[in-house]
Amino acid sequence: MTTTLITGANKGLGFETARRLVAAGHTVYIGSRDADRGHLAAERLGARSVQLDVTDDASVAAAVKSVEADGGLDVLINNAGIEERGANNTVIGAADVTADLMRSTFETNVFGVVRVTHAFLPLLRRSAAPVVVNVSSGLASMARVTAPDTPTYTYPGVAYPASKTAVNLITVQYAKAFPEMRINCVEPGYTATDLNGHTGIQTVEQGAEIIVRMAQVRPDGPTGGYFDAAGPIPW
């Protein structure tokens, strides 16, 4: 049986991804910063819960020990992420972005991905078919953000897209370093979740589709790629 850990999985895209993978027969760990919320989410889904704050070394190390004690890990989905917004849920643009805001965003979205991936690498490397899925964004596509005829062109924020572009590069470098693994980044689409104040235009069911698909990629499947539900997308 495939064992999967999803960070930030007590709600939103992470929760829907967990629901779908439990239905597909995976043993799923709901990684949640809040242990109580994670436990409740896991109970609802028939999953397992593990307290996991991606910004905290001790929390991640403890999560590794818990998952290892139960048998190991095959699939890691780095889903936890933040998009800090201003008053009235407004995106913080270039005029107002600060180094502190960038640092805070990168701590979760970038350093969190590295922290968790690095910590779980020993378990993943023991798996017969290890998979890593990094949840990115279409806003990470330099090709799209610089193309005036795309919706992403008008997005004014700096911190969030910069962090997700970094995640894309991290994904490529990890994929080259570990060719025996399938390591990809995905763009769920503009999904209505707490992250964006539920301003997204699609459901979590729609958004989770590409995450679930790439979590189940076969050993002969793609690696080092960037995908949305329609297929590969430009960097």
C-alpha positions as a printed NumPy array, in Angstrom:
array([[  0.   ,   0.   ,   0.   ],
       [  1.202,   3.504,  -0.86 ],
       [  1.82 ,   5.821,   2.096],
       [  1.399,   9.535,   1.437],
       [  2.046,  12.633,   3.536],
       [  0.361,  15.93 ,   2.648],
       [  1.427,  19.138,   4.372],
       [ -1.255,  21.705,   5.172],
       [ -3.933,  19.075,   4.654],
       [ -6.558,  19.835,   7.284],
       [ -8.489,  22.058,   4.834],
       [ -8.683,  23.307,   1.258],
       [ -6.721,  21.668,  -1.527],
       [ -4.761,  19.52 ,   0.91 ],
       [ -7.917,  18.098,   2.469],
       [ -9.521,  17.359,  -0.906],
       [ -6.311,  15.741,  -2.129],
       [ -6.245,  13.585,   0.986],
       [ -9.869,  12.585,   0.484],
       [ -9.211,  11.492,  -3.094],
       [ -6.054,   9.569,  -2.262],
       [ -7.7  ,   7.759,   0.66 ],
       [-10.42 ,   6.726,  -1.795],
       [ -7.686,   5.515,  -4.158],
       [ -6.297,   3.225,  -1.452],
       [ -3.438,   5.308,  -0.083],
       [ -2.556,   5.421,   3.585],
       [ -2.642,   9.197,   4.019],
       [ -1.071,  11.354,   6.711],
       [ -2.774,  14.705,   7.242],
       [  0.081,  17.064,   8.054],
       [ -1.299,  19.998,  10.03 ],
       [  0.279,  22.815,  12.035],
       [ -2.679,  22.616,  14.431],
       [ -2.726,  19.1  ,  15.875],
       [ -6.411,  19.223,  16.852],
       [ -7.573,  20.35 ,  13.425],
       [ -5.404,  17.725,  11.801],
       [ -6.845,  15.024,  14.017],
       [-10.417,  16.042,  13.212],
       [ -9.684,  16.135,   9.483],
       [ -8.065,  12.706,   9.616],
       [-11.051,  11.279,  11.488],
       [-13.411,  12.581,   8.806],
       [-11.393,  10.96 ,   6.028],
       [-10.212,   7.724,   7.578],
       [ -6.652,   9.023,   7.405],
       [ -3.859,   9.463,   9.937],
       [ -2.74 ,  12.769,  11.384],
       [  0.664,  14.14 ,  12.231],
       [  1.459,  17.532,  13.728],
       [  3.707,  19.301,  11.229],
       [  4.672,  22.959,  11.075],
       [  6.795,  23.372,   7.945],
       [  8.529,  26.416,   9.45 ],
       [  9.76 ,  24.532,  12.52 ],
       [ 12.716,  22.125,  12.438],
       [ 11.694,  20.292,  15.608],
       [  8.125,  19.793,  14.388],
       [  9.311,  18.38 ,  11.069],
       [ 11.842,  16.09 ,  12.757],
       [  9.146,  14.744,  15.078],
       [  6.854,  14.118,  12.105],
       [  9.587,  12.119,  10.378],
       [  9.948,   9.911,  13.443],
       [  6.192,   9.331,  13.608],
       [  5.884,   8.379,   9.951],
       [  9.01 ,   6.209,  10.073],
       [  7.725,   4.34 ,  13.116],
       [  4.576,   3.445,  11.207],
       [  6.474,   2.008,   8.259],
       [  7.84 ,   4.698,   5.951],
       [  6.801,   7.019,   3.14 ],
       [  6.231,   6.719,  -0.612],
       [  4.682,  10.047,  -1.605],
       [  5.319,  13.544,  -0.244],
       [  2.994,  16.381,  -1.259],
       [  4.329,  19.801,  -0.282],
       [  1.026,  21.634,  -0.213],
       [  1.312,  24.034,   2.756],
       [  1.581,  27.614,   1.595],
       [  0.63 ,  31.219,   2.339],
       [ -0.221,  34.346,   0.384],
       [ -0.126,  37.307,   2.725],
       [ -2.729,  39.936,   1.898],
       [ -3.522,  43.438,   3.096],
       [ -6.709,  45.161,   4.216],
       [ -9.946,  43.936,   2.631],
       [ -8.136,  40.886,   1.264],
       [ -6.147,  42.99 ,  -1.207],
       [ -2.985,  41.639,  -2.816],
       [  0.119,  43.453,  -1.576],
       [  1.757,  44.986,  -4.632],
       [  5.242,  46.17 ,  -5.477],
       [  4.807,  49.576,  -3.834],
       [  4.108,  48.019,  -0.44 ],
       [  6.066,  44.779,  -0.386],
       [  8.81 ,  44.698,   2.24 ],
       [ 11.752,  42.476,   2.988],
       [  9.924,  41.184,   6.067],
       [  6.906,  40.212,   3.961],
       [  9.136,  38.433,   1.459],
       [ 10.945,  36.641,   4.268],
       [  7.719,  35.491,   5.901],
       [  6.31 ,  34.188,   2.614],
       [  9.505,  32.396,   1.685],
       [  9.746,  30.835,   5.156],
       [  6.624,  28.785,   4.486],
       [  6.479,  28.493,   0.712],
       [ 10.157,  27.919,  -0.065],
       [ 12.151,  27.08 ,   3.04 ],
       [  9.269,  24.919,   4.237],
       [  9.43 ,  22.85 ,   1.055],
       [ 13.176,  22.384,   1.448],
       [ 12.935,  21.678,   5.172],
       [ 10.284,  18.99 ,   4.762],
       [ 11.766,  17.423,   1.642],
       [ 15.238,  17.243,   3.143],
       [ 13.922,  15.682,   6.346],
       [ 11.858,  13.023,   4.57 ],
       [ 14.427,  12.159,   1.885],
       [ 15.828,   9.162,   3.807],
       [ 12.344,   7.632,   4.026],
       [ 11.509,   8.397,   0.406],
       [ 14.756,   6.852,  -0.812],
       [ 13.765,   3.563,   0.826],
       [ 10.53 ,   3.46 ,  -1.178],
       [ 10.269,   1.332,  -4.311],
       [  8.476,   4.164,  -6.128],
       [  9.085,   7.524,  -4.41 ],
       [  7.137,  10.58 ,  -5.551],
       [  7.281,  14.254,  -4.56 ],
       [  4.638,  16.757,  -5.647],
       [  5.312,  20.44 ,  -4.994],
       [  2.205,  22.6  ,  -5.193],
       [  3.202,  25.653,  -7.199],
       [  1.103,  28.249,  -9.044],
       [  0.52 ,  29.567, -12.536],
       [  1.872,  32.836, -11.139],
       [  5.276,  31.132, -10.993],
       [  5.421,  30.917, -14.787],
       [  7.711,  33.655, -16.065],
       [  6.312,  33.011, -19.547],
       [  2.768,  33.728, -18.394],
       [  3.517,  36.585, -16.001],
       [  5.346,  38.46 , -18.765],
       [  2.699,  37.818, -21.442],
       [  0.142,  40.682, -21.579],
       [ -2.554,  38.41 , -23.018],
       [ -2.672,  36.165, -19.917],
       [ -4.631,  36.697, -16.678],
       [ -1.459,  36.275, -14.623],
       [  0.041,  39.401, -16.219],
       [ -2.258,  41.672, -14.212],
       [ -1.522,  40.105, -10.813],
       [  0.276,  42.84 ,  -8.814],
       [  1.829,  40.783,  -6.021],
       [  5.542,  40.119,  -5.631],
       [  6.128,  37.779,  -2.683],
       [  3.804,  34.915,  -3.57 ],
       [  4.757,  34.469,  -7.252],
       [  8.445,  34.894,  -6.433],
       [  8.193,  32.154,  -3.818],
       [  6.468,  29.777,  -6.196],
       [  8.999,  30.467,  -8.954],
       [ 11.658,  29.444,  -6.436],
       [  9.686,  26.248,  -5.746],
       [  9.762,  25.452,  -9.469],
       [ 13.544,  25.78 ,  -9.607],
       [ 13.924,  23.698,  -6.448],
       [ 11.757,  21.013,  -8.048],
       [ 13.931,  20.839, -11.147],
       [ 17.153,  20.607,  -9.158],
       [ 15.819,  17.879,  -6.855],
       [ 14.548,  15.929,  -9.861],
       [ 18.   ,  16.012, -11.452],
       [ 19.668,  15.023,  -8.181],
       [ 17.351,  12.048,  -7.586],
       [ 16.49 ,  10.506, -10.962],
       [ 15.043,   7.431,  -9.265],
       [ 12.238,   9.621,  -7.887],
       [  9.355,  11.32 ,  -9.688],
       [  9.505,  14.957,  -8.543],
       [  7.204,  17.495, -10.167],
       [  5.514,  20.812,  -9.483],
       [  1.876,  21.476, -10.241],
       [ -0.453,  24.42 , -10.832],
       [ -3.875,  23.697,  -9.316],
       [ -5.457,  26.803, -10.846],
       [ -7.155,  29.752,  -9.161],
       [ -9.027,  27.775,  -6.53 ],
       [-11.329,  29.207,  -3.869],
       [ -9.537,  28.536,  -0.565],
       [ -8.63 ,  30.344,   2.637],
       [ -5.282,  31.247,   1.059],
       [ -6.926,  33.776,  -1.268],
       [ -9.96 ,  34.632,   0.841],
       [-12.082,  32.321,  -1.333],
       [-11.774,  34.646,  -4.313],
       [-10.73 ,  31.778,  -6.591],
       [-12.942,  30.838,  -9.536],
       [-12.789,  27.047,  -9.281],
       [-13.596,  24.446,  -6.634],
       [-11.159,  22.444,  -4.545],
       [-12.357,  19.367,  -6.425],
       [-11.155,  20.931,  -9.669],
       [ -7.946,  22.248,  -8.152],
       [ -6.946,  18.972,  -6.532],
       [ -7.195,  17.012,  -9.78 ],
       [ -3.63 ,  17.638, -10.983],
       [ -2.195,  17.137,  -7.474],
       [ -3.892,  13.753,  -7.176],
       [ -2.832,  12.765, -10.69 ],
       [  0.836,  13.573, -10.135],
       [  0.812,  11.92 ,  -6.702],
       [  0.003,   8.683,  -8.512],
       [  2.556,   9.03 , -11.309],
       [  4.242,   5.752, -12.225],
       [  8.017,   5.142, -12.025],
       [  8.243,   5.613, -15.792],
       [  6.307,   8.875, -15.633],
       [  7.578,  12.437, -15.953],
       [  9.926,  14.082, -13.494],
       [ 11.249,  17.619, -13.199],
       [  8.103,  18.965, -14.873],
       [  5.542,  21.711, -14.333],
       [  1.933,  20.723, -14.964],
       [ -1.652,  21.861, -14.711],
       [ -4.761,  19.786, -15.405],
       [ -4.316,  20.236, -19.167],
       [ -0.67 ,  19.113, -19.236],
       [  2.796,  20.71 , -19.189],
       [  2.889,  24.49 , -18.833],
       [  5.661,  26.96 , -19.719],
       [  8.248,  27.937, -17.145]])
